[in-house]
């Protein structure tokens, strides 16, 4: 199944996409999922992407050096266990996880970073330099119905 965003952060005064987020309960085929996600980022000309599970986040940055996947760099893979408030899934858990990730972006991210819940210094730097500016200056919304 082709990748698509579950959450999009766009500029409030244009159609510019600042951040795309794909929220998945699990990623059994990272290489395939990553390939599809990078292609989706290319289609939207989106500079920043997050692939999020309840335990991990992969962060991608398009350097805009070409019109291919090679232009998109994986900045890192990080353990985020406990940062997103989400209970183990029940039927329909995918939509509940998407909602939890959106709440994390809109409400919890700045406070968790400030309270020291983010232990990895590289992840904290990425949050402060890439993710928070996109979220704080954009509009966070679901990419489709849940």
C-alpha positions in Angstrom: 0.0 0.0 0.0 1.5 3.4 -0.9 2.5 5.6 1.9 0.4 8.6 2.7 0.5 11.0 5.6 -1.8 10.6 8.5 -1.0 14.1 9.8 0.0 17.2 7.7 1.4 20.4 9.0 1.0 23.2 6.5 1.7 26.9 6.3 -1.4 28.9 7.5 -1.3 31.3 4.6 -0.4 28.9 1.7 -0.4 25.3 0.5 3.2 24.8 1.6 3.5 21.5 3.5 6.0 21.9 6.4 5.8 18.4 7.9 4.2 15.0 7.1 3.7 12.4 9.7 2.8 8.7 9.1 1.7 7.1 12.4 1.8 3.3 12.4 1.3 0.8 15.2 4.2 -1.2 13.8 6.6 -1.2 10.9 7.3 -4.8 9.9 9.1 -3.7 6.6 11.1 -0.6 7.4 12.9 -0.5 4.1 9.7 -0.7 2.0 7.8 1.7 4.3 10.7 4.1 4.2 10.9 4.0 0.4 7.2 4.7 0.0 7.3 7.5 2.6 10.3 9.2 1.0 8.5 9.1 -2.4 5.4 10.7 -0.7 7.6 13.5 0.7 9.0 14.0 -2.8 5.5 14.3 -4.3 4.6 17.0 -1.8 8.0 18.7 -1.9 7.9 18.4 1.9 11.1 19.2 3.8 10.4 17.2 6.9 8.9 13.8 7.6 8.2 11.7 10.7 7.5 8.0 10.7 6.1 7.3 14.2 5.3 4.1 16.1 4.4 3.9 19.8 8.1 3.1 20.6 10.1 4.7 17.8 10.3 7.7 15.5 12.3 8.0 12.3 13.0 11.6 11.2 13.6 12.5 7.5 14.9 15.7 6.0 14.8 16.6 2.3 17.9 18.5 1.4 16.4 19.3 -2.0 19.6 18.3 -3.8 17.7 16.3 -6.4 14.2 15.1 -7.3 15.0 11.6 -6.1 14.9 9.6 -2.8 18.6 10.3 -2.5 17.8 13.9 -1.5 16.0 12.7 1.6 18.3 11.9 4.6 17.2 9.9 7.6 18.4 12.1 10.5 17.9 9.3 13.0 15.8 6.6 14.6 14.9 7.3 18.2 13.3 5.5 21.1 10.2 7.5 22.2 8.6 4.9 24.5 6.3 6.7 26.9 6.5 10.1 25.1 3.2 9.6 23.3 0.2 9.0 25.6 -1.3 5.9 24.0 -2.6 2.6 25.4 -1.9 -0.7 23.5 -4.3 -1.0 20.6 -7.7 -2.5 20.5 -9.7 -2.8 17.3 -9.5 0.5 15.6 -6.3 1.3 17.4 -4.7 2.8 14.3 -7.0 5.8 14.4 -6.5 6.2 18.2 -2.8 6.2 17.7 -3.0 8.8 14.9 -5.0 11.0 17.4 -2.4 10.5 20.1 0.4 11.5 17.7 -1.5 14.6 16.7 -2.1 15.5 20.3 1.6 14.9 21.0 2.5 17.3 18.2 0.0 20.0 19.1 0.1 20.0 22.9 2.8 17.8 24.4 5.9 18.1 22.3 7.2 21.5 23.5 6.4 20.7 27.2 7.9 17.2 27.1 11.1 18.6 25.5 11.2 21.3 28.1 10.6 19.0 31.0 13.5 16.8 30.1 11.4 13.8 29.0 13.4 13.6 25.8 16.6 12.0 26.9 18.4 11.7 23.6 20.3 14.9 22.9 20.2 14.4 19.1 16.4 14.0 19.2 16.1 17.0 21.4 18.1 19.0 18.9 16.0 17.8 16.0 12.8 18.7 17.9 14.1 22.2 18.7 15.5 22.9 15.3 13.1 21.2 12.9 9.9 19.8 14.4 8.8 22.6 16.8 9.4 25.4 14.3 7.2 23.6 11.7 4.5 22.9 14.3 4.5 26.3 15.9 4.3 28.2 12.6 1.9 25.8 10.9 -1.5 24.3 11.1 -1.6 20.7 12.3 -4.4 18.6 10.9 -5.4 15.1 10.0 -4.6 14.3 6.4 -8.0 12.5 6.0 -10.9 11.1 7.9 -10.2 8.8 10.9 
